[in-house]
Amino acid sequence: MSKIGAQGGMSLTTGFDVQFDFALGKDNQPKPFENYYTNDSKSIVNMLCDEAQLPNVQSAVASVTGRYLGEGAVYYPHTRLFTDLSLSFLMDADMIPLKFFTAWYDYIFGEGDQKTFNGTLTGALSAAPRQRNRSNRLKHLNKYVSTARIIKTEPSSSASNERAPILYILEDCYPYSIDAVPLSYGTSQVARLSVNFYYSRHTIYYGDTKKVR
């Protein structure tokens, strides 16, 4: 146990940080949905992410038989598989995480700018749907993907998240589904949002935390 203590103790599931990085286009302008991921709202979205996973690794395999008499099938890997990722967010009263991910998803399908109203019940009742004959023209993949970072953090003597033993960088990450947000009368609970992402592959960085205690 003294050796484990010298390494900083055991890893805790409550220490992590998730961030999204979007590349600017040729016009050097942010994408419309990034209006909900500005410097102020970005910190809120990142802070409200209360459940994540460090991505798994998996291989597609094939088999060969008959190498030797009496030997069964021998399996070997031939392709790395990168499965989807799920993130869960707590919701603030302005529902910033839901607005951000919905705007991002709508941008993928070419829905245009987000509709707004004055934020009152009366304003909501007077809002109208988009045009019935609208079409969805998908953006190119390069237009909406992001580079997502999942950083596993651990406490140190000076901060609760100063140490970062491992980092996953997810390439070409985008949301492919947004789960329904359940609402009900009864005991009040914090609303939660679950978003599922695809990505092409990930890069893993190992942090040297020996000097950070």
N, C-alpha and C positions, 0 to 999 in steps of 0.2 A: 504493500500500500504506500510505503514511503516513496517508491519509484514513481507510482502513479501521481502522488501529490507533487513530486518534483516537476512533473510534466503539466501541472496546472489542474489536476483533479479529473473528474469524469465529465464527459460532454453532456450538455443539457439541451433538450429539444426546444427550449424556449428562446434560444439565441440564433437568430438569422436575420438577414436583410435581403430584400428583393427590389431590383431596380430595372427600368427599361430605358434603353438608349436608342434614339431614332436618328438616322442619318439625314442631314439636310439635302434637299434637292439642288438642281442646278441654279435655281433662283435664290438659294440660300435662305429660304423661308420655311418655317415649321409647317407641318401638315395641320389641317384644320382641327383634327381631334386632339392635337397637342395643346389646344387652348384649355383643356381639362387636365393637363399634366405640366403646368407651368412650375416655376420655382416654389410657389406657395402650395399649390395643390399636389405637386409631386411628393413633397414630404408627408402630406396627409395620406395619400394612396399607399406609399411605402410603409408608413407606420401602422396602417390599419390592416395590412396583410398578416393574418393571425395563423395561417396554416399553409405550409409548403412542403415540398419533398426535394431531397437531393436526388437528381435523376438516376434511374437505374441503368444498368448495362445488360445487354442481351445479344445473343448471337443466333442467326439462322444457321441451321446445320444440315448437312447431307450425310449419307452413309455409304460405305463400301463394304461389300461382302465377298467372301471367297478368296481372301488373301492366302489363308492357310486352311488346310483340311481341319474341319471341326471348329473353326473360329466363327463366332457370330458377327453381327454387324458392328462395324467400327464407325463412330460418328466423328465428324470434324466440322469446325466452323468455317463458313465462307463469306458471311456478310454481317456487318454490325448493324443492329437495329436500335433506333432511337424512338422510344414510345412517347406518348403525349404526356403533358404535365398539367396538373390541377393546382390552382391557387384559390385560397379562401380569404375573403375580406370582411371585416366588420364595417358597418355602414354608419357614417356620421349623418347628422340631420339634413345636410344638403345633398346627401347621396352622391358624393364626388366619385367614389370608385365605380358605381353603376353608370354614371354619366360618361366617365372616361372610356370604359370598355365598350359601352354601347356606341359611342361616337366612333371609336376605332373600328368596330365591327361594321357599322353603317358605311364608313369610308371605303372598306373593302368592296362593298357591293354598290358603290357609287350613288348613295342616297343623298349626297350633297351636304350642305350645311345643316346643323342641328336646328330644329324648330324650338322656339322659346316662347314663354308667356310671362306674365307679371308675377308669377309665384304665389298667387292666391287661388282659393277654391273657385271663386267666380271666374277668374281667368282660365282655369283648367276646363271648366264647363263650356266655355265659349271657344275653345280651340278646335280647329277642324283638321281632318286627316290630309295627307298629301294627295296630289292628283291621282285619280283612279287609273289613268292610262300611263302612269309613269313606268319607265323601264329601268332595269338594273344592269348597268354595264360595269363588269368587274375591273378593278384596277390591276395593273401588272404586279406580280409578286414583289418586285423590288420597291414598289411605291409604299407598301404598308408594313413590311416586316420590321422587326426591331432586334436588337441584341439585348437579351435579358441576362441579368447577373443574379445568381443566388449565392449569397455569401454566408457561410456558417460562421457565426461569431461565438465567442466565449468571454466570460468576465475576466478582468484582471484586477490588480490592486487599486487601479485608478478609475476604471470605467466598466460598465456592465457589458460592453460590446467591443472592447479595444482589440482583443485578439481575434484573428481570422485565420484559422488553420487550413481552410480549403475554400476554393472558389470554383463555381461552375459558370461558364459562359455559354449561353444557348444562342446559336446562330439562326437567323431567319425565323424568329419567333413571332407568332401571331395568334389571336384568339379564334378558335373555330366554333365554340359554343359558349353561351352564357346561360347558366342554369336559372330556373325560375326562383324568384325570391318569395318565400312563403310569408303571408301576412295573416294574422288572426287576432280576434278579440280574446281577452282572457288575461293571463299573466303577461306583463310587458317584458319583452326580451329584445336584445339588440339584434337588428336585422343583419343577415349575413348574405354574402354574395359569393358564388363559386364560378370560376371561369376556367375553361379548359383550353390549352394551347398545343399547337403543333410547332415543331422546330426541326431543322434539317440535321443538325448534329451538335455536340457540345465539346468544349475544351475545358480541361481540368487543370487548375493551378494549385500547387501545394504551398501553403504559407509556412514560413519559418518563424514560429512563435517562441523559440527558445529565449530570445532576448526580451520578450514581452511577458511580464509576470505581474 
